[in-house]
Amino acid sequence: MGAASSTEGEREPLLVPPDSETSIQPVYSQVYGRRWLVLTLFSLLAFMQGVVWNTWGPIQNSAMHAYDFNKSDIAVLVLWGPVGFVPWLLFIWLMDKKGLRVSLLLSAFFMVIGAALRSVPVPEQHLRRWLIHAGQLLNGLGGPTIMSAGPLLSTTWFAPDQRATATAVASLVSYLGAACSFIVGPLLVPAPNDTTRAMVNRADVSTDTQMNHIRDRIQLVLYAEFGVVAMLFAAVLLYFPSRPPMPPSVAAASQRLSYRSSICKLLSNFRFLMIALAYAVPTGVVAGWSGVLDMILTPARVSQVDAGWIGFWSIVGGCVFGVAMARFADSIRGMLKLILVLMMAGASLASTWFTLTCLTRLTHLPSTAATLYTSCILVGIFINSSVPIFFELFIETVYPVPEGITCGVVTFLGNLVTGCLLFFLTFYSTGSRNRSGTCRNIKSVDPKHQASSLWVHPKWNTISFIVYCFSPGHFLKPLFN
């Protein structure tokens, strides 16, 4: 990266108010206009990674009719995203040693192959299911680089007073892709007739014509996603440099720790680990919860389209609010701690509101569509908007650890929480079905769908969201030490 050392003022422009000399750029630095092209290519690829990951959750009712999926299948399709983070050490090592171009090309290659496998029109349903699962896993393997490389890209290409904004755009655009899936999927893929009643009484069986029509529309969505991913892979292959000819700041040119030293420093830094837990628990829970949002809200008589709009507005609101807060942090420095505390407080209040709304029999609070929609959307807004602020705080806390390694560790922790949550829900629903044979809350339910009520059961809402509500305040205490 270079041998020049970084000044203390430049490395902490977002944690402390700047001195008069911190805004002066070194004479040998240069900011290139092509940085916006690089950011756009990276953001579009991250956008499509989120779209592909969240393809099946918003259309789970249609997929169950078209491909004979069950609840566990949908949960596992979402689970492949966190599973793709298992070889995360390899990806962050590649990012650190070979640069952003090589690691991003590898991730894009996995995404292209995965999208191609999902769109192969095999008539055999069993083989088709395996191809879809394999495609989702390969798309998940693109996640470690795409979800953790945003801060590295912003430091490498952008000036210090634009860094938080660039980090916000690069980090949140994958969430925006997941949000678009909530809209595109239900709008393009028709839901089975009278979906809510069908979930309660499976005596209504879709005709072959209806199922063929649903399969054709799902196939159209898969083809479209494959085409866009292939074009983006070609664009990155043609032009995506790892770094500019000259660094934009002293920090971008400064020497960083080695890969092994960076991992050891991160794992031995208690303050970093506490802030990482404060990031991983809420974002991991909300990511897993939103990935199966349609599945959760269907027994509550929320349609597939309405659940899609809830997920869409919660993520879009979080992206817009996150970019605004990042721009605020760029312009008024020294506010990272306060911004995060306020966001965590708002998320805790919103998630508590949602939990109490689901426990109507105990709390006697009114449970209406307005309260359900508002509480869900507010949770997504506060949590998703905190991601870029957390990333900047991580980078400033453990400098000179490379940005890719730092954010790779914390994104792995967040996906670990998501994976454990989805695995527990899948195992819990399957195990309960095997033990009881029937569902206590829904009568006359087909065995394949008996677990549906478990996804919206107050016990699930209480456990996950109470753990989530109380963890941020506890883990954020080191910020004030």
N, C-alpha and C positions, 0 to 999 in steps of 0.2 A: 504493500500500500504506500510505502514511502518512509522516509526517516525523520521527517519533521515532527517535532513534539507539539502537543496541543496545549493551549492556554487554559487555565482553570475557568476563566470567564466564559470562554466559548463552549466548553463542555457542559456547563450547567446554565444555559440561558433560560431553561424552562422551570428550573427549581428555585432559583433565586433571582431577585430583581437585577437587571444588568447594570454594570458600570458604564461610564461614558465611552470607554475604549472597546467594549465588547462588540459593538456594532461595526467596527472598522474591519474590513476584509483584508487578508494578506495580499500583497501585491502580486504574488504568483498564482493566485486562485482565479478561477473563471467559471461562470455559470453559463451553460449552453442551452440554447432554445430547444434542442432535440430532446431535452429531459422530459418534455411533455409527451413526446411520441413514445419514449420508453415507458413512461408511467401509464400511458393509454394502452399499449400492448399488454403490459403486465396486468392491468386492471381488467381488461376484457377477458384474458385467460382465467383470471381469478373468478370473474363473473360466471363464466361457463362452468367452472369447477363446482361452484355453488348450485347452479341450475341442474347439472347432472346428478349431484348428490341428493337433491331434494325432489327428484322427479316423481317418486312413487308415493311419498307421504300424502301430498294433496289430492291424489287420485286413488287412494287406497281402496275405496268401495268399488270403483270401476275395475281396478286391477284384480281384485278378488273374483269378480265375475268373469273377466276375460281370460285370466290365466290360472284360475282356481287357486289363487294365493289364499293364505290365512293370515291371522294377525301376527303370528310369529314371523312369517315371511316378510311382511312389510317392515317389522322392527329390525330384522336382520339386514335388509337392504339399506336401511338408515345406518345400521351399526357398522357396515363396511367402511364408512368414512373414518370413524375413530380407529378401526382396525388397521387402516392404511398408515397410521402413525407408529406402528410397531417398529419398523426400521428407521426411526427418526434420527438416530445417531449417524447412520450412514448418509442421510440426506444433508444434515447440517455439516458433516465433515466434507462432503462434496462441495457444498456452497462455500465453505471456508477455504478449501484448497484450490478448487478449479474455477471459482467465480460464479456469478449469478447466471451467466448465459448457459453454461453447461448444465447446471442443476435445473434451470427452468426448461431447457429443451428436453431433458429426461422426463420431467413431470408432464410436459405437454405430450410427449410420446406415449406415456402411460394413459393419458386421458383420451388420445385418439384411438388407441387399440381398445380401450374399454368401451368407448362410445360405439365403435364398430361392432364389437361382440354383442352388445345389447340390441343392435338393430338388425341382426341376421334373422331373416324371416323363416325360421325353422318350424315346420308344422308340428313336430313332436313336442308336446307340452313339457315333458320332463327334461328334454335337452334344452329347450328354450329357457326353462327356469335356471338351469346351470349357467347358460351363457349370460343371462341377465345378472346373476349374482357375481360371476367372474368380471363382468364389465364394471359393476359397481365397486368391486374391490380394487381394480386397476385405477379407476377414477380416484378412489381414496388414497392411493399411493402418490397421487399428485398433490395431496394436501400439505404434507410437511414443508415443502418448499414454498408453495403459494401462500400459505397462511402465516408463515414466519419471515418471509423475505421483504415485506413491505418496509420496515425500518431500515434494513440494509440498503434498499434502493433509494430511499429518501436521503440517507446520509451520503451515499455515493454520488448522487446527482444534484441535490438541492442545497441551497444556502441555508444557514442555521435559522433564519427568520421565516423559512418556508417548510422547514422539516416536519413539524407536527402536522401541518395540513397535508403534505404529501403522504405521510404515514397513515393518516386517517383515510385518505382516498384508497390507497393500496390495501389497507387492512380490512376496510368495511365493504368493499365492492363484492367480495365473495358472499357476504350476507345479503347484499342486494340481489345477487343471482338467486339465492334461495327464496327471497321474497317474490321475485317474478315467477318462480315455479308455482307459488300459491295461487297466482292469477292465471297464468298461461295454461297450466294443467287442467283445472276445472272448466275453463272456458272452451278449450279445444276438445277435451275428452268428456263426453256426456256421462253423467251419473246414471246408474240404473234407476228405472222408474220406481218412485216411492222408496228411496233408499233407507230412510229412517225406519219405516215400517218393516222393510225387508230385514233390517238388522234385528228387529224384535221378533218377527215371525217369518221364518224362512220358507213358509209355504208358497210364497211368491217366487217363482223361479223364472229367470229371464229366458226369453226365447233364443233360439240359435241365431236368428236375424239380429237381435239386439246385441248379443255377445260378439258377433262378427263385426258389427258396426263399431263397437267399443274397441275391439282389437285393431281395426283399421286406423282409428283415430290415435290410439296409443302408438302404433307403428309410425304414423306421420310425425308425431312429436319426437320419437327416437331418431328418425331420419334427419329431421331438422337440427337436432342437437349435434348429431355426428357431423353434419355439413359445416356448422359454424366452428366446431372444435378443430376440424381439419384445416379450415382456412386460417384460423389463428395460429395453428402449429406451423403452417407454411410461412406466415408473416414473421413469426419469431425466428424461424430458421433463416430467413432472408436477412433480417436486420434486428439484432438485439445485442448491443455491446455490453460487456460486463461492467465497464466503467468509462468515464469520459477521458479525453486526452489529458486534461488538467483537472485536479480536484476542485470542488466548489468552496472548500474551506480547509483550514488547518486540520480540523478533526478528521476529515475524510482522508487526509494524507498521512495521518499519524500511524505509528507502528502499534499493532495490537498484540494481545497475548496469543500464544499458540493454542491449538485445539485442545490438547490435554490440559494445559494450564487453565484454560477457560472453564472447562468442565469442573475441575477441582475447585476453582474459585467460586463458581456458582453454587456448588453443593455444600461448601463450607461457609457461605454467607447467610447467616440466620435472618437478617433483615430482608434479603432477597427472597428467601424461601417463604417467609410469612406473607410478603406481598404477592408472591406467586400463588399461594393458596387462596388469598383474597380474590385473585383473578380467576383461578381455575374452578373453584366451587360454583360461584354464580353463573359464569359463562357456560360451563360444562352442563349444568343442570338445565339451563334455559335452552341450550342448543339441542340436547336430547329431547326435551319436552316439546319444542317447536317442530322437530322433525317428524313427530307422530301426532301433531296437533289435531288433524282431522280424525284420527283414530280415537283420541281422547274425548273430543267433543261430540262425536256422533251419538253415543248413548244419551247425551244431554239434549238431544233433538236439535242439534246445530247441523245444518246441511253442509255438504262438501264445499259448495261455493262460499257460504258464509264463513266457514272455518278458514278457507283460503284468504278471504279478505282480512280476517283477524290477523293471520300470520303475515300477510303482506304489509299492513299498516304498522304492525309492531316493529318489523325489521326496517322498513323504509323510514319510519320515524326515528329509529335509532341511528341509521346512517346519516340522515340530515342533521340531527342534533349532534352526532359525533363530529362531523366535519365542522359545524359551527363552533363547538367547544374547542376543537383543535386549533381553529383559526384564532379564537380568543386566547388560547394558551400561547400562540405565536406572538400575538400583539401585546399581551400583558403577562409578563413572565413572573415566575414565582408562585403560580396558582395551582400547580398540579395536585398537590395534596388536598386542598380545599375542594377542588372540582370533583375529585374521586369520592371524597367523603359525602358530598351532597348527592352524587349519583347513587351511591350505595344506600344512602338513607331513603331516597325516593323509590328505589327498587324494592327495598324491604317493606315499605309501606304498601306499595302496589301489590306485591306478592301476598302479604298478609290479608289484604282486602280480598284478593281472589280466593284464598284458602277459606276465609270466613264465609264468603258467598257460597262455596261448595258445601259448607257445613250448616246448611239452613236449619236442619232439624235440631241442632244444638244451639245455634246462636240466634235463631229466629230473625235473622236479617233478610231483607227482601232480595230475592234472586231473580233478576230480570236480564233480558238480553243486553240492555245498556250497561249494567254493572259488570256483566261477564266480559263484554267486548272491551270496555274501558280498562278494566284491571289487567286483562291479558296484554293489551296494546302498551300500557304504561310499563309493564315489566320488561317487554322487549325494547322499548325506547331507552330506558335507563341503563340496562345491561349492555346492549349492543353499542351504545354511544360511548361507553367507558373503555372499550377495547383499545383505541389508539392512544388514549391518555395513559392507560396502563403500560403500553409498549414504550412510550417515551420515558415514563418513570423507571421502568426496568433498565433501559439503556443508560440513563444518567446515574443509576444506583451502582452499577457494576462495571462502568468504564474502567479500563480499556478492553473489556471482553467484547469480541466482535458482535455486531447487532444480530447477525443471522443465528449465531449460537445461542445468544440470550433468548431471543424470541422463539427459537426452536424448542428450547426447554419448556417455556411456559405454555406454548400451544400444545405440546405433548401432554402436559399436565391437564389442561382443559379438556382435551379429547379423551384422556384417560377417565376423567370423571363422567363424560358423556357415554363412553363405552360401558363403564361399570353400571351406569343407570339403565341403559337400554338392555344390557345383558340380564340385570336383575329383573326388569319388568318382563322380559321374554321368558325367563326361567320361572318366575313367579306365576305368570298366567298359565304357562304350560303345565307346571306342577300342580296348580290348583285344579285345573281341568282334569288331570289324570287322577287326582285324589278323590274329587267329589263326583265327577261324571256329569254333573249339572251345575248350572250357575244359580246362586241363591237369589240374585236380583232380577234376572230376566227368565221368564218361563217360556217353554216351547222353543228353545234356541237350538239351532243345528250345532252339533259338537264342534265343528270347525270354527264357530264364532262364539263359543261360550265364554271366552275370556274377554269379550269386548267390554263388559261392565267393569272389569278389574282396572282398566286403563283410566276410568273416570271416577273410580271409587274414592270417597273422601279420605280413606286411609292413605292412598298414594299421594294425593294432593297435600295432606298434612305432613307426611314424613319428608317428602322432597322439599317442599317450600319452607317448612320450619327450619330444617337443616340449612337451607340456602339463606333464609332471612337472618339468622343469627351469626352465621360464619363471617360475613364481611366486616361487621363491627369489631369482632374479636381479632381477626387477622390484620386489620388496618391499624391496630394500636402501635406497632413499631414505627409507623410514619411520624408519630409525634415524639418519639424518643430522641 
